């Protein structure tokens, strides 16, 4: 009697144990908040995400806190964007987690040079490459594809779960891409440009046929001469949008916007609210087209 009860118990327990192992989450580490959002879009409830850069922190001068290094030590995989930021930080993080699987999610993304030099730490393989690949939905589609490919290999039991979430993610990015294209077409051809303090939208500009003009010069506040040069460019192009970002000064942007009769729009490309920031960008373009 006892023996039968025990075998029954085992029969019940074994499938439970297997199911439990299969339901373990994957702990993924990423550098920036928007990457965390994109990983969660594709990985849904299957992933725990550790983000190296806390909300509001500036990657251009960042020092990792011990608590973040500790959280990183639990990660099974690190999704790198292959940027200079990762090149600078990763050895320190890897010292706390030698087993972490490093996967490059920027694979097949064509990097471009930054128009302004001296970007510093978060530059790419060399400092001249523009690291801001996550601000363009067209590039995020590639990031999402690489994330999907990696997750389905790491967690093949939940293949169909990832297929569903990846599909929703791509539909969303496709929709936003269309919205940008439609907004750009409605802008007067002459005004298809924007000014931004820190050049965070270079890929977005390139992918959707816009022109980006940065206020910052070599990572610093512009000199009066630089300002007047930029105002002239803005006048010539009838630029109607000036983007500012919370990590950087707004003073020069205000001077320029006032002169051009342009609207100042605050977006935060480093925030986790990837969709919200993208929407603000699209709405700013739409306003120019409606005028
Ligand atoms: Zn930057």
py3Dmol code that shows the C-alpha trace and the ligand (Angstrom):
import py3Dmol

protein = """\
ATOM      1  CA  UNK A   1       0.000   0.000   0.000  1.00  0.00           C
ATOM      2  CA  UNK A   2       2.747   2.345   1.008  1.00  0.00           C
ATOM      3  CA  UNK A   3       4.784   1.522  -2.046  1.00  0.00           C
ATOM      4  CA  UNK A   4       1.850   2.257  -4.362  1.00  0.00           C
ATOM      5  CA  UNK A   5       1.240   5.569  -2.676  1.00  0.00           C
ATOM      6  CA  UNK A   6       4.872   6.475  -3.116  1.00  0.00           C
ATOM      7  CA  UNK A   7       4.910   5.638  -6.820  1.00  0.00           C
ATOM      8  CA  UNK A   8       1.741   7.643  -7.295  1.00  0.00           C
ATOM      9  CA  UNK A   9       3.346  10.551  -5.543  1.00  0.00           C
ATOM     10  CA  UNK A  10       6.388  10.292  -7.816  1.00  0.00           C
ATOM     11  CA  UNK A  11       4.201  10.170 -10.886  1.00  0.00           C
ATOM     12  CA  UNK A  12       2.543  13.360  -9.785  1.00  0.00           C
ATOM     13  CA  UNK A  13       5.744  15.075  -8.752  1.00  0.00           C
ATOM     14  CA  UNK A  14       7.846  14.433 -11.840  1.00  0.00           C
ATOM     15  CA  UNK A  15       5.707  16.374 -14.332  1.00  0.00           C
ATOM     16  CA  UNK A  16       5.380  19.200 -11.819  1.00  0.00           C
ATOM     17  CA  UNK A  17       9.152  19.410 -11.474  1.00  0.00           C
ATOM     18  CA  UNK A  18       9.598  19.496 -15.261  1.00  0.00           C
ATOM     19  CA  UNK A  19       6.961  22.176 -15.669  1.00  0.00           C
ATOM     20  CA  UNK A  20       8.629  24.242 -12.978  1.00  0.00           C
ATOM     21  CA  UNK A  21      12.039  24.072 -14.642  1.00  0.00           C
ATOM     22  CA  UNK A  22      10.473  25.122 -17.942  1.00  0.00           C
ATOM     23  CA  UNK A  23       8.809  28.119 -16.351  1.00  0.00           C
ATOM     24  CA  UNK A  24      11.985  29.668 -14.999  1.00  0.00           C
ATOM     25  CA  UNK A  25      12.398  33.144 -16.350  1.00  0.00           C
ATOM     26  CA  UNK A  26      15.375  34.154 -18.393  1.00  0.00           C
ATOM     27  CA  UNK A  27      17.358  36.945 -16.781  1.00  0.00           C
ATOM     28  CA  UNK A  28      18.598  39.297 -19.465  1.00  0.00           C
ATOM     29  CA  UNK A  29      20.900  42.267 -18.891  1.00  0.00           C
ATOM     30  CA  UNK A  30      21.028  45.333 -21.167  1.00  0.00           C
ATOM     31  CA  UNK A  31      22.772  48.695 -20.956  1.00  0.00           C
ATOM     32  CA  UNK A  32      20.006  51.253 -21.578  1.00  0.00           C
ATOM     33  CA  UNK A  33      16.374  51.604 -20.437  1.00  0.00           C
ATOM     34  CA  UNK A  34      14.951  51.618 -23.993  1.00  0.00           C
ATOM     35  CA  UNK A  35      16.705  48.297 -24.702  1.00  0.00           C
ATOM     36  CA  UNK A  36      15.020  46.872 -21.590  1.00  0.00           C
ATOM     37  CA  UNK A  37      11.656  47.952 -22.994  1.00  0.00           C
ATOM     38  CA  UNK A  38      12.348  46.363 -26.377  1.00  0.00           C
ATOM     39  CA  UNK A  39      13.473  43.096 -24.725  1.00  0.00           C
ATOM     40  CA  UNK A  40      10.251  43.055 -22.668  1.00  0.00           C
ATOM     41  CA  UNK A  41       8.177  43.684 -25.791  1.00  0.00           C
ATOM     42  CA  UNK A  42       9.599  40.545 -27.423  1.00  0.00           C
ATOM     43  CA  UNK A  43      10.163  38.431 -24.303  1.00  0.00           C
ATOM     44  CA  UNK A  44       7.013  39.392 -22.379  1.00  0.00           C
ATOM     45  CA  UNK A  45       6.583  37.665 -19.043  1.00  0.00           C
ATOM     46  CA  UNK A  46       9.302  35.117 -19.881  1.00  0.00           C
ATOM     47  CA  UNK A  47      12.132  37.594 -19.209  1.00  0.00           C
ATOM     48  CA  UNK A  48      13.476  39.451 -16.196  1.00  0.00           C
ATOM     49  CA  UNK A  49      15.526  42.424 -17.331  1.00  0.00           C
ATOM     50  CA  UNK A  50      18.476  43.946 -15.472  1.00  0.00           C
ATOM     51  CA  UNK A  51      19.322  47.414 -16.821  1.00  0.00           C
ATOM     52  CA  UNK A  52      22.818  48.707 -16.168  1.00  0.00           C
ATOM     53  CA  UNK A  53      21.927  52.370 -16.549  1.00  0.00           C
ATOM     54  CA  UNK A  54      19.326  53.447 -13.967  1.00  0.00           C
ATOM     55  CA  UNK A  55      16.434  55.730 -15.014  1.00  0.00           C
ATOM     56  CA  UNK A  56      17.548  59.324 -15.477  1.00  0.00           C
ATOM     57  CA  UNK A  57      21.273  58.509 -15.538  1.00  0.00           C
ATOM     58  CA  UNK A  58      23.442  59.885 -18.304  1.00  0.00           C
ATOM     59  CA  UNK A  59      25.519  57.306 -20.214  1.00  0.00           C
ATOM     60  CA  UNK A  60      27.976  60.027 -21.180  1.00  0.00           C
ATOM     61  CA  UNK A  61      29.340  60.061 -17.624  1.00  0.00           C
ATOM     62  CA  UNK A  62      28.252  56.923 -15.833  1.00  0.00           C
ATOM     63  CA  UNK A  63      29.705  55.015 -12.879  1.00  0.00           C
ATOM     64  CA  UNK A  64      28.023  51.656 -12.109  1.00  0.00           C
ATOM     65  CA  UNK A  65      26.849  51.209  -8.498  1.00  0.00           C
ATOM     66  CA  UNK A  66      27.727  47.951  -6.645  1.00  0.00           C
ATOM     67  CA  UNK A  67      24.005  47.000  -6.518  1.00  0.00           C
ATOM     68  CA  UNK A  68      23.844  47.021 -10.325  1.00  0.00           C
ATOM     69  CA  UNK A  69      26.957  44.871 -10.612  1.00  0.00           C
ATOM     70  CA  UNK A  70      25.348  42.446  -8.149  1.00  0.00           C
ATOM     71  CA  UNK A  71      22.123  42.329 -10.185  1.00  0.00           C
ATOM     72  CA  UNK A  72      24.183  41.736 -13.314  1.00  0.00           C
ATOM     73  CA  UNK A  73      25.832  38.713 -11.686  1.00  0.00           C
ATOM     74  CA  UNK A  74      22.440  36.916 -11.924  1.00  0.00           C
ATOM     75  CA  UNK A  75      22.015  37.489 -15.660  1.00  0.00           C
ATOM     76  CA  UNK A  76      22.158  34.494 -17.996  1.00  0.00           C
ATOM     77  CA  UNK A  77      22.550  36.631 -21.075  1.00  0.00           C
ATOM     78  CA  UNK A  78      23.756  40.122 -21.909  1.00  0.00           C
ATOM     79  CA  UNK A  79      22.282  41.726 -25.010  1.00  0.00           C
ATOM     80  CA  UNK A  80      24.997  44.094 -26.155  1.00  0.00           C
ATOM     81  CA  UNK A  81      24.468  46.764 -28.804  1.00  0.00           C
ATOM     82  CA  UNK A  82      28.183  46.560 -29.583  1.00  0.00           C
ATOM     83  CA  UNK A  83      28.651  50.212 -28.650  1.00  0.00           C
ATOM     84  CA  UNK A  84      31.633  51.917 -27.101  1.00  0.00           C
ATOM     85  CA  UNK A  85      29.666  52.102 -23.874  1.00  0.00           C
ATOM     86  CA  UNK A  86      29.613  48.323 -23.661  1.00  0.00           C
ATOM     87  CA  UNK A  87      33.233  48.150 -24.639  1.00  0.00           C
ATOM     88  CA  UNK A  88      34.058  50.393 -21.687  1.00  0.00           C
ATOM     89  CA  UNK A  89      31.809  48.758 -19.096  1.00  0.00           C
ATOM     90  CA  UNK A  90      31.517  45.140 -19.986  1.00  0.00           C
ATOM     91  CA  UNK A  91      34.905  43.953 -18.655  1.00  0.00           C
ATOM     92  CA  UNK A  92      33.928  45.245 -15.183  1.00  0.00           C
ATOM     93  CA  UNK A  93      30.529  43.576 -15.287  1.00  0.00           C
ATOM     94  CA  UNK A  94      31.934  40.355 -16.715  1.00  0.00           C
ATOM     95  CA  UNK A  95      34.304  40.122 -13.742  1.00  0.00           C
ATOM     96  CA  UNK A  96      31.161  39.676 -11.596  1.00  0.00           C
ATOM     97  CA  UNK A  97      29.563  37.178 -13.992  1.00  0.00           C
ATOM     98  CA  UNK A  98      31.959  35.069 -16.032  1.00  0.00           C
ATOM     99  CA  UNK A  99      29.234  32.721 -17.256  1.00  0.00           C
ATOM    100  CA  UNK A 100      27.061  35.359 -18.901  1.00  0.00           C
ATOM    101  CA  UNK A 101      26.277  34.708 -22.539  1.00  0.00           C
ATOM    102  CA  UNK A 102      27.012  37.891 -24.550  1.00  0.00           C
ATOM    103  CA  UNK A 103      24.856  38.293 -27.664  1.00  0.00           C
ATOM    104  CA  UNK A 104      25.147  41.215 -30.080  1.00  0.00           C
ATOM    105  CA  UNK A 105      21.649  42.476 -30.931  1.00  0.00           C
ATOM    106  CA  UNK A 106      23.027  45.070 -33.360  1.00  0.00           C
ATOM    107  CA  UNK A 107      23.915  42.324 -35.860  1.00  0.00           C
ATOM    108  CA  UNK A 108      22.938  43.430 -39.439  1.00  0.00           C
ATOM    109  CA  UNK A 109      22.527  47.054 -38.387  1.00  0.00           C
ATOM    110  CA  UNK A 110      24.501  49.385 -40.555  1.00  0.00           C
ATOM    111  CA  UNK A 111      26.287  51.837 -38.297  1.00  0.00           C
ATOM    112  CA  UNK A 112      26.829  55.381 -39.405  1.00  0.00           C
ATOM    113  CA  UNK A 113      29.260  58.057 -38.431  1.00  0.00           C
ATOM    114  CA  UNK A 114      28.313  60.736 -35.991  1.00  0.00           C
ATOM    115  CA  UNK A 115      28.262  64.130 -37.655  1.00  0.00           C
ATOM    116  CA  UNK A 116      29.730  65.734 -34.563  1.00  0.00           C
ATOM    117  CA  UNK A 117      32.899  64.395 -33.027  1.00  0.00           C
ATOM    118  CA  UNK A 118      33.793  64.035 -29.395  1.00  0.00           C
ATOM    119  CA  UNK A 119      30.725  62.094 -28.365  1.00  0.00           C
ATOM    120  CA  UNK A 120      32.770  60.312 -25.740  1.00  0.00           C
ATOM    121  CA  UNK A 121      32.060  57.087 -23.914  1.00  0.00           C
ATOM    122  CA  UNK A 122      28.906  55.932 -25.550  1.00  0.00           C
ATOM    123  CA  UNK A 123      30.359  56.061 -29.051  1.00  0.00           C
ATOM    124  CA  UNK A 124      30.586  52.791 -30.967  1.00  0.00           C
ATOM    125  CA  UNK A 125      33.615  50.692 -31.998  1.00  0.00           C
ATOM    126  CA  UNK A 126      35.435  53.942 -32.430  1.00  0.00           C
ATOM    127  CA  UNK A 127      34.188  57.251 -31.154  1.00  0.00           C
ATOM    128  CA  UNK A 128      33.021  58.449 -34.534  1.00  0.00           C
ATOM    129  CA  UNK A 129      30.147  56.006 -34.864  1.00  0.00           C
ATOM    130  CA  UNK A 130      26.697  57.117 -33.797  1.00  0.00           C
ATOM    131  CA  UNK A 131      25.492  54.902 -30.919  1.00  0.00           C
ATOM    132  CA  UNK A 132      21.804  55.985 -30.961  1.00  0.00           C
ATOM    133  CA  UNK A 133      20.463  53.074 -33.019  1.00  0.00           C
ATOM    134  CA  UNK A 134      17.414  52.515 -30.752  1.00  0.00           C
ATOM    135  CA  UNK A 135      15.684  55.786 -31.629  1.00  0.00           C
ATOM    136  CA  UNK A 136      14.728  54.738 -35.174  1.00  0.00           C
ATOM    137  CA  UNK A 137      11.834  52.236 -35.458  1.00  0.00           C
ATOM    138  CA  UNK A 138      13.421  50.882 -38.660  1.00  0.00           C
ATOM    139  CA  UNK A 139      16.558  49.907 -36.695  1.00  0.00           C
ATOM    140  CA  UNK A 140      14.547  48.714 -33.679  1.00  0.00           C
ATOM    141  CA  UNK A 141      12.899  46.215 -36.040  1.00  0.00           C
ATOM    142  CA  UNK A 142      16.351  44.673 -36.538  1.00  0.00           C
ATOM    143  CA  UNK A 143      17.117  44.793 -32.798  1.00  0.00           C
ATOM    144  CA  UNK A 144      13.787  43.053 -32.104  1.00  0.00           C
ATOM    145  CA  UNK A 145      14.537  40.392 -34.713  1.00  0.00           C
ATOM    146  CA  UNK A 146      17.925  39.655 -33.132  1.00  0.00           C
ATOM    147  CA  UNK A 147      16.336  39.542 -29.668  1.00  0.00           C
ATOM    148  CA  UNK A 148      13.654  37.140 -30.948  1.00  0.00           C
ATOM    149  CA  UNK A 149      16.269  34.873 -32.567  1.00  0.00           C
ATOM    150  CA  UNK A 150      18.257  34.779 -29.330  1.00  0.00           C
ATOM    151  CA  UNK A 151      15.295  34.164 -27.011  1.00  0.00           C
ATOM    152  CA  UNK A 152      13.887  31.312 -29.054  1.00  0.00           C
ATOM    153  CA  UNK A 153      17.284  29.594 -28.939  1.00  0.00           C
ATOM    154  CA  UNK A 154      17.728  30.205 -25.205  1.00  0.00           C
ATOM    155  CA  UNK A 155      14.184  29.104 -24.362  1.00  0.00           C
ATOM    156  CA  UNK A 156      12.960  26.815 -27.183  1.00  0.00           C
ATOM    157  CA  UNK A 157      10.120  25.403 -25.068  1.00  0.00           C
ATOM    158  CA  UNK A 158       8.325  28.728 -25.313  1.00  0.00           C
ATOM    159  CA  UNK A 159       8.861  29.252 -29.011  1.00  0.00           C
ATOM    160  CA  UNK A 160       5.213  30.049 -29.762  1.00  0.00           C
ATOM    161  CA  UNK A 161       5.058  32.556 -26.903  1.00  0.00           C
ATOM    162  CA  UNK A 162       7.934  34.502 -28.477  1.00  0.00           C
ATOM    163  CA  UNK A 163       6.417  34.239 -31.955  1.00  0.00           C
ATOM    164  CA  UNK A 164       3.258  35.942 -30.658  1.00  0.00           C
ATOM    165  CA  UNK A 165       5.097  38.734 -28.835  1.00  0.00           C
ATOM    166  CA  UNK A 166       7.543  39.273 -31.657  1.00  0.00           C
ATOM    167  CA  UNK A 167       4.647  39.589 -34.100  1.00  0.00           C
ATOM    168  CA  UNK A 168       2.947  42.227 -31.950  1.00  0.00           C
ATOM    169  CA  UNK A 169       6.261  44.101 -31.623  1.00  0.00           C
ATOM    170  CA  UNK A 170       6.895  44.131 -35.371  1.00  0.00           C
ATOM    171  CA  UNK A 171       3.321  45.259 -36.088  1.00  0.00           C
ATOM    172  CA  UNK A 172       3.758  48.144 -33.654  1.00  0.00           C
ATOM    173  CA  UNK A 173       7.096  49.196 -35.175  1.00  0.00           C
ATOM    174  CA  UNK A 174       5.683  48.915 -38.679  1.00  0.00           C
ATOM    175  CA  UNK A 175       2.730  51.111 -37.710  1.00  0.00           C
ATOM    176  CA  UNK A 176       5.031  53.763 -36.189  1.00  0.00           C
ATOM    177  CA  UNK A 177       7.257  53.640 -39.290  1.00  0.00           C
ATOM    178  CA  UNK A 178       4.216  54.320 -41.462  1.00  0.00           C
ATOM    179  CA  UNK A 179       3.137  57.180 -39.204  1.00  0.00           C
ATOM    180  CA  UNK A 180       6.560  58.824 -39.497  1.00  0.00           C
ATOM    181  CA  UNK A 181       6.606  58.444 -43.270  1.00  0.00           C
ATOM    182  CA  UNK A 182       3.102  59.916 -43.536  1.00  0.00           C
ATOM    183  CA  UNK A 183       4.018  62.830 -41.254  1.00  0.00           C
ATOM    184  CA  UNK A 184       7.204  63.561 -43.229  1.00  0.00           C
ATOM    185  CA  UNK A 185       5.334  63.589 -46.551  1.00  0.00           C
ATOM    186  CA  UNK A 186       2.954  66.214 -45.166  1.00  0.00           C
ATOM    187  CA  UNK A 187       5.810  68.481 -44.044  1.00  0.00           C
ATOM    188  CA  UNK A 188       6.795  71.193 -46.529  1.00  0.00           C
ATOM    189  CA  UNK A 189       9.765  69.674 -48.407  1.00  0.00           C
ATOM    190  CA  UNK A 190      11.917  72.585 -47.309  1.00  0.00           C
ATOM    191  CA  UNK A 191      11.132  72.066 -43.614  1.00  0.00           C
ATOM    192  CA  UNK A 192      11.882  68.353 -43.346  1.00  0.00           C
ATOM    193  CA  UNK A 193      14.428  68.963 -40.638  1.00  0.00           C
ATOM    194  CA  UNK A 194      14.754  69.384 -36.893  1.00  0.00           C
ATOM    195  CA  UNK A 195      17.236  70.789 -34.430  1.00  0.00           C
ATOM    196  CA  UNK A 196      18.212  68.789 -31.359  1.00  0.00           C
ATOM    197  CA  UNK A 197      20.590  69.591 -28.516  1.00  0.00           C
ATOM    198  CA  UNK A 198      22.245  66.162 -28.388  1.00  0.00           C
ATOM    199  CA  UNK A 199      22.289  64.312 -31.749  1.00  0.00           C
ATOM    200  CA  UNK A 200      20.145  61.353 -30.634  1.00  0.00           C
ATOM    201  CA  UNK A 201      18.056  61.049 -33.803  1.00  0.00           C
ATOM    202  CA  UNK A 202      20.637  60.540 -36.553  1.00  0.00           C
ATOM    203  CA  UNK A 203      19.342  57.095 -37.563  1.00  0.00           C
ATOM    204  CA  UNK A 204      15.736  58.179 -37.408  1.00  0.00           C
ATOM    205  CA  UNK A 205      16.585  61.171 -39.613  1.00  0.00           C
ATOM    206  CA  UNK A 206      18.433  58.997 -42.115  1.00  0.00           C
ATOM    207  CA  UNK A 207      15.784  56.261 -42.223  1.00  0.00           C
ATOM    208  CA  UNK A 208      12.873  58.667 -42.750  1.00  0.00           C
ATOM    209  CA  UNK A 209      14.509  61.313 -44.951  1.00  0.00           C
ATOM    210  CA  UNK A 210      14.791  64.079 -42.390  1.00  0.00           C
ATOM    211  CA  UNK A 211      17.721  66.330 -41.611  1.00  0.00           C
ATOM    212  CA  UNK A 212      19.113  66.506 -38.078  1.00  0.00           C
ATOM    213  CA  UNK A 213      21.040  69.558 -36.862  1.00  0.00           C
ATOM    214  CA  UNK A 214      22.712  69.271 -33.456  1.00  0.00           C
ATOM    215  CA  UNK A 215      23.162  72.225 -31.126  1.00  0.00           C
ATOM    216  CA  UNK A 216      25.881  70.582 -29.046  1.00  0.00           C
ATOM    217  CA  UNK A 217      29.413  71.015 -30.369  1.00  0.00           C
ATOM    218  CA  UNK A 218      31.902  68.274 -29.467  1.00  0.00           C
ATOM    219  CA  UNK A 219      29.696  67.310 -26.539  1.00  0.00           C
ATOM    220  CA  UNK A 220      29.671  70.882 -25.198  1.00  0.00           C
ATOM    221  CA  UNK A 221      27.463  73.979 -25.100  1.00  0.00           C
ATOM    222  CA  UNK A 222      27.755  75.911 -28.365  1.00  0.00           C
ATOM    223  CA  UNK A 223      29.721  79.169 -28.517  1.00  0.00           C
ATOM    224  CA  UNK A 224      27.838  82.312 -29.655  1.00  0.00           C
ATOM    225  CA  UNK A 225      29.376  81.876 -33.101  1.00  0.00           C
ATOM    226  CA  UNK A 226      28.109  78.271 -33.340  1.00  0.00           C
ATOM    227  CA  UNK A 227      24.669  79.427 -32.236  1.00  0.00           C
ATOM    228  CA  UNK A 228      24.354  82.081 -34.901  1.00  0.00           C
ATOM    229  CA  UNK A 229      25.559  79.610 -37.534  1.00  0.00           C
ATOM    230  CA  UNK A 230      22.863  77.152 -36.471  1.00  0.00           C
ATOM    231  CA  UNK A 231      20.200  79.870 -36.458  1.00  0.00           C
ATOM    232  CA  UNK A 232      21.137  80.684 -40.025  1.00  0.00           C
ATOM    233  CA  UNK A 233      20.817  77.044 -41.031  1.00  0.00           C
ATOM    234  CA  UNK A 234      17.450  76.886 -39.272  1.00  0.00           C
ATOM    235  CA  UNK A 235      16.184  80.009 -41.032  1.00  0.00           C
ATOM    236  CA  UNK A 236      17.303  78.746 -44.419  1.00  0.00           C
ATOM    237  CA  UNK A 237      15.576  75.404 -43.868  1.00  0.00           C
ATOM    238  CA  UNK A 238      12.553  76.875 -42.098  1.00  0.00           C
ATOM    239  CA  UNK A 239      13.141  74.389 -39.293  1.00  0.00           C
ATOM    240  CA  UNK A 240      10.148  74.322 -36.961  1.00  0.00           C
ATOM    241  CA  UNK A 241      11.112  71.775 -34.288  1.00  0.00           C
ATOM    242  CA  UNK A 242      13.782  71.987 -31.590  1.00  0.00           C
ATOM    243  CA  UNK A 243      14.142  68.868 -29.440  1.00  0.00           C
ATOM    244  CA  UNK A 244      15.583  68.991 -25.944  1.00  0.00           C
ATOM    245  CA  UNK A 245      16.421  66.103 -23.635  1.00  0.00           C
ATOM    246  CA  UNK A 246      16.327  66.223 -19.798  1.00  0.00           C
ATOM    247  CA  UNK A 247      20.004  65.237 -19.458  1.00  0.00           C
ATOM    248  CA  UNK A 248      21.153  68.321 -21.341  1.00  0.00           C
ATOM    249  CA  UNK A 249      20.881  72.108 -21.117  1.00  0.00           C
ATOM    250  CA  UNK A 250      17.922  73.891 -22.698  1.00  0.00           C
ATOM    251  CA  UNK A 251      19.310  77.410 -22.798  1.00  0.00           C
ATOM    252  CA  UNK A 252      20.718  77.374 -26.324  1.00  0.00           C
ATOM    253  CA  UNK A 253      17.619  75.531 -27.582  1.00  0.00           C
ATOM    254  CA  UNK A 254      15.380  78.289 -26.236  1.00  0.00           C
ATOM    255  CA  UNK A 255      17.405  81.001 -27.969  1.00  0.00           C
ATOM    256  CA  UNK A 256      17.248  79.144 -31.275  1.00  0.00           C
ATOM    257  CA  UNK A 257      13.560  78.245 -31.027  1.00  0.00           C
ATOM    258  CA  UNK A 258      12.643  81.841 -30.254  1.00  0.00           C
ATOM    259  CA  UNK A 259      14.494  83.143 -33.282  1.00  0.00           C
ATOM    260  CA  UNK A 260      13.024  80.534 -35.639  1.00  0.00           C
ATOM    261  CA  UNK A 261       9.508  80.607 -34.214  1.00  0.00           C
ATOM    262  CA  UNK A 262      10.012  76.876 -33.678  1.00  0.00           C
ATOM    263  CA  UNK A 263       8.384  74.658 -31.093  1.00  0.00           C
ATOM    264  CA  UNK A 264      10.500  73.185 -28.286  1.00  0.00           C
ATOM    265  CA  UNK A 265       9.656  69.535 -27.720  1.00  0.00           C
ATOM    266  CA  UNK A 266      11.125  67.597 -24.816  1.00  0.00           C
ATOM    267  CA  UNK A 267      11.779  63.920 -25.440  1.00  0.00           C
ATOM    268  CA  UNK A 268      13.974  61.531 -23.507  1.00  0.00           C
ATOM    269  CA  UNK A 269      15.548  58.948 -25.805  1.00  0.00           C
ATOM    270  CA  UNK A 270      17.182  57.332 -22.757  1.00  0.00           C
ATOM    271  CA  UNK A 271      13.922  56.690 -20.918  1.00  0.00           C
ATOM    272  CA  UNK A 272      12.191  53.310 -20.726  1.00  0.00           C
ATOM    273  CA  UNK A 273       9.131  54.892 -22.325  1.00  0.00           C
ATOM    274  CA  UNK A 274      10.270  54.049 -25.824  1.00  0.00           C
ATOM    275  CA  UNK A 275       6.769  54.251 -27.311  1.00  0.00           C
ATOM    276  CA  UNK A 276       5.862  57.511 -25.545  1.00  0.00           C
ATOM    277  CA  UNK A 277       8.986  59.264 -26.768  1.00  0.00           C
ATOM    278  CA  UNK A 278       8.534  58.007 -30.276  1.00  0.00           C
ATOM    279  CA  UNK A 279       4.963  59.323 -30.222  1.00  0.00           C
ATOM    280  CA  UNK A 280       6.139  62.761 -29.080  1.00  0.00           C
ATOM    281  CA  UNK A 281       8.581  62.806 -31.969  1.00  0.00           C
ATOM    282  CA  UNK A 282       5.877  61.804 -34.463  1.00  0.00           C
ATOM    283  CA  UNK A 283       3.403  64.359 -33.066  1.00  0.00           C
ATOM    284  CA  UNK A 284       6.010  67.110 -33.451  1.00  0.00           C
ATOM    285  CA  UNK A 285       6.464  66.204 -37.134  1.00  0.00           C
ATOM    286  CA  UNK A 286       2.693  66.085 -37.627  1.00  0.00           C
ATOM    287  CA  UNK A 287       2.295  69.602 -36.220  1.00  0.00           C
ATOM    288  CA  UNK A 288       4.706  70.979 -38.811  1.00  0.00           C
ATOM    289  CA  UNK A 289       2.675  69.326 -41.563  1.00  0.00           C
ATOM    290  CA  UNK A 290      -0.606  70.714 -40.266  1.00  0.00           C
ATOM    291  CA  UNK A 291       0.537  74.326 -40.258  1.00  0.00           C
TER     292      UNK A 291
END
"""
ligand_1 = """\
1
ZN
Zn 24.223 60.164 -26.884
"""
view = py3Dmol.view(width=600, height=400)
view.addModel(protein, "pdb")
view.setStyle({"model": 0}, {"cartoon": {"style": "trace"}})
view.addModel(ligand_1, "xyz")
view.setStyle({"model": 1}, {"stick": {}})
view.zoomTo()
view.show()
